[in-house]
Amino acid sequence: MTGLFKIAVLTSGHSRGSNFKAIYQYINDKKLPIVVDFVLITEQDPPIKEYCASLNIETIFYDGKSKINSFLLELFKERQCDLIVLAGFMRKLSEQFLDTINTPLINIHPALLPKYGGKGMYGSNVHNAVFTAGEKISGATVHYVNKNYDEGDIIMQQSVDITDCQSPEEIGKKVLAIEHQIYGAAIEKILLGRTSLLKD
């Protein structure tokens, strides 16, 4: 493991895990010195669990019996990861947890922050709001996590033209493709100080 950066991925497990798959693919394709130490799941048997097993990546199940913040503090103290990546993780982390943990946390948001961020603005809620407002451009934002929803420092953004989208669902598909492009690149930027997003 010498010379490798370790990341942990936290997901609620409701989705297909497409952002995690895109992150893993980016790291693998670019041959980056980054490994996924584990994936935390809050559902017993989410689709992502089988995918992780196929890659020999450990999944850790949080069963809800202990407080999530203390559970995670103990876990990260033991595992000593370099970066914590939220990918569809739907639980609010406490201010005390964020003040205590010394590992950076990042999240991806399906809009161009600071627009369309905040409490309740996630997933289809965001795309519905963007569509209703008649926006011509949307996109995705990777940002650090702080005590306020979607207000942490921005690491990377990328926009996409949505003038041809006839529904929130069509916006969602375009934005998800952008998410898949930039999340791995943002992780590379944080850990390695560069990105090979636009390189062969």
C-alpha positions in Angstrom: 0.0 0.0 0.0 3.0 2.3 0.2 2.7 5.4 -2.0 -1.0 4.8 -2.5 -3.8 7.2 -1.5 -6.8 5.5 0.2 -10.4 6.8 -0.3 -13.6 5.7 1.4 -16.9 6.0 -0.4 -20.2 6.5 1.5 -23.5 5.7 -0.2 -27.0 5.1 1.0 -27.4 2.3 -1.5 -30.7 3.4 -3.0 -29.2 4.1 -6.4 -27.3 1.9 -8.9 -24.0 3.3 -7.7 -23.2 4.8 -11.1 -21.0 7.6 -9.6 -18.9 5.1 -7.7 -18.5 3.0 -10.8 -17.4 6.1 -12.8 -14.9 7.0 -10.0 -13.5 3.5 -10.0 -13.3 3.4 -13.8 -11.5 6.8 -13.9 -8.9 5.7 -11.3 -8.4 2.5 -13.1 -8.2 3.9 -16.6 -5.7 6.6 -15.6 -3.7 4.2 -13.5 -3.7 6.6 -10.6 -2.1 5.7 -7.3 -5.4 5.7 -5.5 -7.3 2.7 -4.0 -10.8 2.4 -2.7 -10.3 1.1 0.8 -14.0 0.4 1.4 -17.5 1.4 0.5 -20.0 2.1 3.3 -23.6 1.1 2.6 -26.7 1.8 4.7 -28.9 -0.8 2.9 -28.5 -4.5 3.4 -28.1 -5.6 -0.2 -27.9 -2.6 -2.6 -26.9 -3.1 -6.2 -23.5 -1.6 -5.5 -22.6 -4.5 -3.1 -22.3 -7.0 -5.9 -20.2 -4.7 -8.0 -17.8 -4.1 -5.1 -17.6 -7.8 -4.5 -16.6 -8.3 -8.2 -13.7 -5.9 -7.6 -12.7 -7.3 -4.2 -13.6 -4.0 -2.6 -14.8 -4.3 1.0 -18.3 -3.1 1.8 -19.2 -2.1 5.4 -22.8 -2.1 6.4 -24.1 0.5 8.8 -27.1 -1.1 10.4 -28.4 2.0 12.2 -28.0 0.5 15.7 -25.4 3.0 16.7 -25.3 6.7 16.1 -23.9 7.3 12.6 -21.5 10.1 13.5 -19.8 8.1 16.3 -19.8 5.0 14.1 -18.0 6.9 11.3 -15.5 8.6 13.6 -14.4 5.2 15.0 -14.3 3.7 11.5 -12.2 6.5 10.0 -9.9 6.5 13.0 -9.2 2.8 12.4 -8.9 3.0 8.6 -6.9 6.2 8.2 -8.2 7.1 4.7 -6.9 10.2 2.8 -10.3 11.3 1.5 -14.0 10.5 2.1 -16.2 10.6 -0.9 -20.0 10.9 -0.6 -21.9 9.2 -3.5 -25.6 9.3 -2.9 -25.2 9.3 0.9 -28.4 10.7 2.2 -27.7 11.1 5.9 -26.8 14.5 7.5 -23.5 14.5 9.2 -23.3 16.5 12.4 -21.4 19.7 12.8 -19.4 18.1 15.7 -18.5 15.2 13.4 -17.3 17.6 10.7 -15.3 19.5 13.3 -13.7 16.4 14.7 -12.8 14.4 11.6 -9.5 15.4 10.1 -10.1 13.8 6.7 -11.5 15.9 3.9 -15.1 15.0 2.8 -16.4 15.8 -0.7 -19.7 15.5 -2.4 -21.1 16.0 -5.9 -24.2 18.1 -6.5 -26.3 17.9 -9.7 -26.4 21.6 -10.4 -24.1 24.6 -10.7 -23.7 25.7 -7.1 -24.5 28.0 -5.5 -27.7 27.8 -7.5 -30.1 25.0 -6.7 -28.4 23.9 -3.5 -29.5 23.6 0.1 -31.8 21.5 2.2 -34.1 19.2 0.1 -32.2 20.0 -3.1 -31.0 16.6 -4.3 -31.7 14.3 -7.2 -34.9 14.9 -9.1 -35.8 17.8 -6.8 -32.9 19.7 -8.3 -33.8 18.9 -11.9 -37.4 19.7 -11.4 -36.4 23.2 -10.1 -34.0 23.8 -13.0 -36.6 22.7 -15.5 -39.4 24.8 -13.9 -37.1 27.9 -13.9 -36.5 27.5 -17.6 -32.7 27.3 -17.3 -30.7 26.9 -20.5 -27.5 25.6 -18.7 -27.1 23.1 -15.8 -24.2 21.0 -14.7 -22.5 19.4 -11.8 -20.4 20.6 -8.9 -17.9 18.8 -6.7 -17.5 20.5 -3.4 -16.1 20.0 0.1 -18.7 19.2 2.8 -19.3 21.6 5.7 -22.0 22.1 8.2 -24.4 23.7 5.7 -25.9 21.8 2.8 -24.0 22.4 -0.5 -22.1 25.4 0.8 -18.6 24.0 1.1 -15.8 25.3 -1.1 -16.1 24.3 -4.8 -13.5 22.0 -6.2 -14.7 21.5 -9.7 -17.7 22.4 -11.9 -18.7 21.6 -15.4 -21.8 22.9 -17.3 -24.0 21.4 -20.0 -26.4 22.9 -22.4 -30.0 21.7 -21.6 -31.9 23.9 -24.1 -33.0 20.7 -25.9 -34.3 19.0 -22.8 -38.1 18.5 -22.7 -38.4 17.2 -19.1 -36.5 17.1 -15.8 -35.7 13.5 -16.5 -33.8 14.5 -19.7 -31.9 17.2 -17.7 -31.0 14.5 -15.2 -29.5 12.2 -17.8 -27.3 15.0 -19.2 -26.2 16.1 -15.7 -25.4 12.5 -14.6 -23.1 12.2 -17.6 -21.3 15.3 -16.4 -21.1 13.9 -12.9 -19.4 10.8 -14.2 -16.9 12.9 -16.1 -15.8 15.1 -13.2 -16.0 13.2 -9.9 -12.9 11.1 -10.5 -11.1 14.1 -11.9 -11.8 16.1 -8.8 -10.5 13.3 -6.6 -7.3 13.2 -8.7 -7.0 17.0 -8.3 -7.4 16.9 -4.5 -5.0 14.0 -3.9 -2.4 14.5 -6.7 -2.7 18.2 -7.4 -3.6 17.7 -11.0 -6.2 16.2 -13.3 -5.9 14.1 -16.4 -9.5 14.6 -17.3 -8.6 16.2 -20.6 -5.6 14.0 -21.3 -5.3 10.6 -23.1 
